[in-house]
Amino acid sequence: MAETIQQKAAATLAEVEAVTAVVLPEPGRELITLDSAAPAHAAEITKRMAEIDMSNTQSIISFGSGAQAELQVISQEMLADVKNKDVGPAGDSLRNMVSTIRGFSVSELDVRRQRTWWEKLLGRAAPFANFVAKFEDVQGQIDKITDTLLGHEHTLLKDIKSLDILYDKTLTFYDELALYIAAGEAKLKDIDATDIPAKEADVKAAPEERQVMKAQELRDLRAARDDLERRVHDLKLTRQVTMQSLPSIRLVQENDKSLVTKINSTLMNTVPLWETQLAQAVTIQRSREAAESIRAANDLTNELLTSNAENLQQTNRIVRTEMERGVFDIEAVKKANATLIATINESLAIADAGKAKRAEAEVELVKMEHELRDTLASAKARKTGLGDTIGVKA
């Protein structure tokens, strides 16, 4: 995590602790009455009773609405703030961070793993080079998501403070409704006990020509009284709904507080731990690569020593053998001598065979000569001679 982001997270920690330490007050449960109210509350109830003008219908309809004005302002500001926000839920950022970390496979550190034919075809980097590149990418994503989480955290802290104000105003409105309800009920009690009987007496005591007018005034008073009773009933319903909204506000606050605490814990503890583990993974792998290089160098040295010793032994054997040999090997001399003797014998045998063949040829030549001579002698003995017999039939 970047140092600036870590400093921001640490600075926010105090604000998170202050916000989460706020204890919201509980709303009152029982409605008070003018008769049982303390002097201070009785004065407030009487003050609100004075707001009621039974001759003014609008006064009855708007009775108690002034207490809600400030609450509406706070609610509208919160709604406007929500509409103006352009941020995603903080939970999505947390899930994105977890997904990013889970997508980071430490098994890719194994440099002994051979690249598949598909990885080779695509020209992908070697395992550790790919791991380092992915580590840098994951680091950047973590920093980006962490910065986004800080923004969510500040937004949630602002929401929690706004909800504190809304809760206080809602609780004040809840208590104000109790005062208005008490004032309305006290006014109804006065009307039933005093105003209506007085109007009824006026109707009876009025001259005949004014009785219709007095009766109309009585009906108007009773109608206004019924309007006030309905308004007090509406205020009771509003108070009940308001009481239900208080736990809802508190629940939203608790959820926001939990999420803020989780975000801050993630920023202060989890993210540095992730980064430490990832950095350790890279450092361990680099140490492993260094050890592998040292082992390879030692293996090479041992191989060279062994190979040189074997080469020295073989070379020494060859040299010493050649040094101890004579100019000619006795075996070669013996073989050459035997070959020479065989050659001489073969030459003598061939010469004897040639001599015998020549003798035989001499005998044959003599024989052929005698035969030729006899044949010529026989031809001369004829009358015509050898030449006369050529071409003549016998």
WOLINFEN-V973122 format. One record per pair of residues at least 4 apart in sequence whose ideal C-beta (glycine too) atoms are under 8 Angstrom apart, sorted by the first residue. I is the first residue (numbers start at 1). J is the second residue. If there is no record, write none. Layout:
# WOLINFEN-V973122
i->I j->J
i->I j->J
This chain:
# WOLINFEN-V973122
i->1 j->5
i->1 j->6
i->1 j->9
i->1 j->142
i->1 j->143
i->1 j->146
i->1 j->267
i->1 j->271
i->1 j->272
i->1 j->275
i->2 j->6
i->2 j->143
i->2 j->146
i->3 j->7
i->4 j->8
i->5 j->9
i->5 j->143
i->5 j->146
i->5 j->147
i->5 j->150
i->5 j->267
i->6 j->10
i->6 j->267
i->6 j->272
i->7 j->11
i->8 j->12
i->8 j->150
i->9 j->13
i->9 j->146
i->9 j->150
i->9 j->264
i->9 j->267
i->9 j->268
i->10 j->268
i->11 j->15
i->12 j->16
i->12 j->150
i->12 j->153
i->12 j->154
i->12 j->157
i->12 j->264
i->13 j->17
i->13 j->264
i->13 j->268
i->14 j->18
i->15 j->19
i->15 j->157
i->16 j->20
i->16 j->153
i->16 j->157
i->16 j->260
i->16 j->261
i->16 j->264
i->17 j->21
i->18 j->22
i->19 j->157
i->19 j->160
i->19 j->161
i->19 j->257
i->19 j->260
i->20 j->257
i->20 j->260
i->20 j->261
i->22 j->164
i->24 j->164
i->24 j->167
i->24 j->250
i->24 j->253
i->25 j->171
i->27 j->171
i->27 j->174
i->27 j->175
i->27 j->243
i->27 j->246
i->28 j->174
i->28 j->175
i->28 j->178
i->31 j->178
i->31 j->181
i->31 j->182
i->32 j->36
i->32 j->37
i->32 j->41
i->32 j->45
i->32 j->178
i->32 j->179
i->32 j->182
i->33 j->37
i->33 j->182
i->33 j->185
i->33 j->186
i->34 j->42
i->34 j->45
i->34 j->46
i->34 j->182
i->34 j->183
i->34 j->185
i->34 j->186
i->37 j->41
i->37 j->42
i->37 j->45
i->37 j->182
i->38 j->42
i->39 j->43
i->40 j->44
i->41 j->45
i->41 j->179
i->41 j->182
i->42 j->46
i->43 j->47
i->44 j->48
i->44 j->179
i->45 j->49
i->45 j->179
i->45 j->182
i->45 j->183
i->45 j->186
i->46 j->50
i->46 j->183
i->47 j->51
i->48 j->52
i->48 j->179
i->48 j->180
i->48 j->183
i->49 j->183
i->49 j->186
i->49 j->187
i->51 j->59
i->51 j->63
i->51 j->183
i->52 j->59
i->52 j->60
i->52 j->63
i->52 j->183
i->52 j->184
i->52 j->187
i->52 j->228
i->53 j->59
i->53 j->60
i->54 j->59
i->54 j->60
i->54 j->191
i->54 j->195
i->54 j->221
i->54 j->224
i->54 j->225
i->54 j->228
i->55 j->220
i->55 j->224
i->56 j->60
i->57 j->61
i->57 j->224
i->57 j->227
i->58 j->62
i->59 j->63
i->60 j->224
i->60 j->227
i->60 j->228
i->60 j->231
i->61 j->227
i->61 j->231
i->62 j->66
i->63 j->180
i->63 j->184
i->63 j->228
i->63 j->231
i->63 j->235
i->64 j->68
i->64 j->176
i->64 j->177
i->64 j->180
i->64 j->181
i->64 j->184
i->64 j->231
i->64 j->235
i->64 j->238
i->65 j->69
i->67 j->71
i->67 j->172
i->67 j->173
i->67 j->176
i->67 j->177
i->67 j->180
i->68 j->72
i->68 j->173
i->69 j->73
i->70 j->74
i->70 j->169
i->70 j->172
i->70 j->173
i->71 j->75
i->71 j->166
i->71 j->169
i->71 j->170
i->71 j->172
i->71 j->173
i->72 j->76
i->73 j->77
i->74 j->78
i->74 j->162
i->74 j->165
i->74 j->166
i->74 j->169
i->75 j->79
i->75 j->166
i->76 j->80
i->77 j->81
i->77 j->162
i->78 j->82
i->78 j->162
i->78 j->163
i->78 j->166
i->79 j->83
i->80 j->84
i->81 j->85
i->81 j->158
i->81 j->162
i->85 j->155
i->87 j->151
i->87 j->152
i->87 j->155
i->88 j->92
i->88 j->93
i->89 j->93
i->89 j->152
i->90 j->94
i->90 j->149
i->90 j->152
i->90 j->153
i->90 j->155
i->90 j->156
i->90 j->259
i->90 j->263
i->91 j->95
i->91 j->259
i->92 j->96
i->93 j->97
i->93 j->145
i->93 j->148
i->93 j->149
i->93 j->152
i->94 j->98
i->94 j->149
i->94 j->262
i->94 j->263
i->94 j->266
i->95 j->99
i->96 j->100
i->96 j->145
i->97 j->101
i->97 j->141
i->97 j->142
i->97 j->145
i->97 j->146
i->97 j->149
i->97 j->266
i->97 j->271
i->98 j->102
i->99 j->103
i->100 j->104
i->100 j->138
i->100 j->141
i->100 j->142
i->100 j->145
i->101 j->138
i->101 j->142
i->101 j->274
i->103 j->138
i->104 j->134
i->104 j->135
i->104 j->138
i->104 j->278
i->106 j->281
i->107 j->113
i->108 j->113
i->108 j->127
i->108 j->128
i->108 j->130
i->108 j->131
i->108 j->134
i->109 j->127
i->109 j->128
i->109 j->131
i->109 j->281
i->109 j->284
i->109 j->285
i->110 j->127
i->111 j->126
i->111 j->127
i->111 j->128
i->111 j->285
i->111 j->288
i->111 j->289
i->111 j->292
i->113 j->127
i->115 j->119
i->115 j->120
i->115 j->124
i->115 j->126
i->115 j->127
i->116 j->120
i->117 j->121
i->118 j->122
i->119 j->124
i->120 j->124
i->124 j->130
i->125 j->129
i->125 j->130
i->125 j->133
i->126 j->130
i->127 j->131
i->128 j->132
i->128 j->285
i->128 j->289
i->129 j->133
i->130 j->134
i->131 j->135
i->131 j->282
i->131 j->285
i->132 j->136
i->132 j->282
i->133 j->137
i->134 j->138
i->135 j->139
i->135 j->278
i->135 j->281
i->135 j->282
i->136 j->140
i->137 j->141
i->138 j->142
i->138 j->278
i->139 j->143
i->139 j->275
i->139 j->278
i->140 j->144
i->141 j->145
i->142 j->146
i->142 j->271
i->142 j->274
i->142 j->275
i->143 j->147
i->144 j->148
i->145 j->149
i->146 j->150
i->146 j->267
i->146 j->271
i->147 j->151
i->148 j->152
i->149 j->153
i->149 j->263
i->149 j->266
i->149 j->267
i->150 j->154
i->150 j->267
i->151 j->155
i->152 j->156
i->152 j->263
i->153 j->157
i->153 j->260
i->153 j->263
i->153 j->264
i->153 j->267
i->154 j->158
i->155 j->159
i->156 j->160
i->156 j->256
i->156 j->259
i->156 j->260
i->156 j->263
i->157 j->161
i->157 j->260
i->158 j->162
i->159 j->163
i->159 j->256
i->160 j->164
i->160 j->253
i->160 j->256
i->160 j->257
i->160 j->260
i->161 j->165
i->162 j->166
i->163 j->167
i->163 j->249
i->163 j->252
i->163 j->253
i->163 j->256
i->164 j->168
i->164 j->253
i->165 j->169
i->166 j->170
i->166 j->249
i->167 j->171
i->167 j->246
i->167 j->249
i->167 j->250
i->167 j->253
i->168 j->172
i->169 j->173
i->170 j->174
i->170 j->242
i->170 j->245
i->170 j->246
i->170 j->249
i->171 j->175
i->171 j->246
i->172 j->176
i->173 j->177
i->173 j->242
i->174 j->178
i->174 j->239
i->174 j->242
i->174 j->243
i->174 j->246
i->175 j->179
i->176 j->180
i->177 j->181
i->177 j->235
i->177 j->238
i->177 j->239
i->177 j->242
i->178 j->182
i->178 j->239
i->179 j->183
i->180 j->184
i->180 j->235
i->181 j->185
i->181 j->232
i->181 j->235
i->181 j->236
i->181 j->239
i->182 j->186
i->183 j->187
i->184 j->188
i->184 j->228
i->184 j->229
i->184 j->231
i->184 j->232
i->184 j->235
i->185 j->189
i->185 j->232
i->186 j->190
i->187 j->191
i->187 j->228
i->188 j->192
i->188 j->225
i->188 j->228
i->188 j->229
i->188 j->232
i->189 j->193
i->190 j->194
i->190 j->195
i->191 j->195
i->191 j->196
i->191 j->221
i->191 j->225
i->191 j->228
i->192 j->196
i->192 j->225
i->193 j->197
i->194 j->198
i->195 j->199
i->195 j->221
i->195 j->225
i->196 j->200
i->196 j->218
i->196 j->221
i->196 j->222
i->196 j->225
i->197 j->201
i->198 j->202
i->199 j->203
i->199 j->214
i->199 j->217
i->199 j->218
i->199 j->221
i->200 j->204
i->200 j->218
i->201 j->205
i->202 j->206
i->202 j->214
i->202 j->217
i->202 j->218
i->203 j->211
i->203 j->214
i->203 j->215
i->203 j->218
i->206 j->210
i->206 j->211
i->206 j->213
i->206 j->214
i->207 j->211
i->210 j->214
i->211 j->215
i->212 j->216
i->213 j->217
i->214 j->218
i->215 j->219
i->216 j->220
i->217 j->221
i->218 j->222
i->219 j->223
i->220 j->224
i->221 j->225
i->222 j->226
i->223 j->227
i->224 j->228
i->225 j->229
i->226 j->230
i->227 j->231
i->228 j->232
i->229 j->233
i->230 j->234
i->231 j->235
i->232 j->236
i->233 j->237
i->234 j->238
i->235 j->239
i->236 j->240
i->237 j->241
i->238 j->242
i->239 j->243
i->240 j->244
i->241 j->245
i->242 j->246
i->244 j->248
i->245 j->249
i->246 j->250
i->247 j->251
i->248 j->252
i->249 j->253
i->250 j->254
i->251 j->255
i->252 j->256
i->253 j->257
i->254 j->258
i->255 j->259
i->256 j->260
i->257 j->261
i->258 j->262
i->259 j->263
i->260 j->264
i->261 j->265
i->262 j->266
i->263 j->267
i->264 j->268
i->265 j->269
i->265 j->270
i->266 j->270
i->266 j->271
i->267 j->271
i->268 j->272
i->269 j->273
i->270 j->274
i->271 j->275
i->272 j->276
i->273 j->277
i->274 j->278
i->275 j->279
i->276 j->280
i->277 j->281
i->278 j->282
i->279 j->283
i->280 j->284
i->281 j->285
i->282 j->286
i->283 j->287
i->284 j->288
i->285 j->289
i->286 j->290
i->287 j->291
i->288 j->292
i->289 j->293
i->290 j->294
i->291 j->295
i->292 j->296
i->293 j->297
i->294 j->298
i->295 j->299
i->296 j->300
i->297 j->301
i->298 j->302
i->299 j->303
i->300 j->304
i->301 j->305
i->302 j->306
i->303 j->307
i->304 j->308
i->305 j->309
i->306 j->310
i->307 j->311
i->308 j->312
i->309 j->313
i->310 j->314
i->311 j->315
i->312 j->316
i->313 j->317
i->314 j->318
i->315 j->319
i->316 j->320
i->317 j->321
i->318 j->322
i->319 j->323
i->320 j->324
i->321 j->325
i->325 j->329
i->326 j->330
i->328 j->332
i->328 j->333
i->329 j->333
i->330 j->334
i->331 j->335
i->332 j->336
i->333 j->337
i->334 j->338
i->335 j->339
i->336 j->340
i->337 j->341
i->338 j->342
i->339 j->343
i->340 j->344
i->341 j->345
i->342 j->346
i->343 j->347
i->344 j->348
i->345 j->349
i->346 j->350
i->347 j->351
i->348 j->352
i->349 j->353
i->350 j->354
i->351 j->355
i->352 j->356
i->353 j->357
i->354 j->358
i->355 j->359
i->356 j->360
i->357 j->361
i->358 j->362
i->359 j->363
i->360 j->364
i->361 j->365
i->362 j->366
i->363 j->367
i->364 j->368
i->365 j->369
i->366 j->370
i->367 j->371
i->368 j->372
i->369 j->373
i->370 j->374
i->371 j->375
i->372 j->376
i->373 j->377
i->374 j->378
i->375 j->379
i->376 j->380
i->376 j->386
i->377 j->381
i->379 j->385
i->379 j->386
i->379 j->389
i->380 j->385
i->380 j->386
i->382 j->386
i->382 j->388
i->382 j->389
i->383 j->388
i->384 j->388
i->384 j->389
i->384 j->392
i->385 j->389
i->386 j->390
i->388 j->392
i->389 j->394
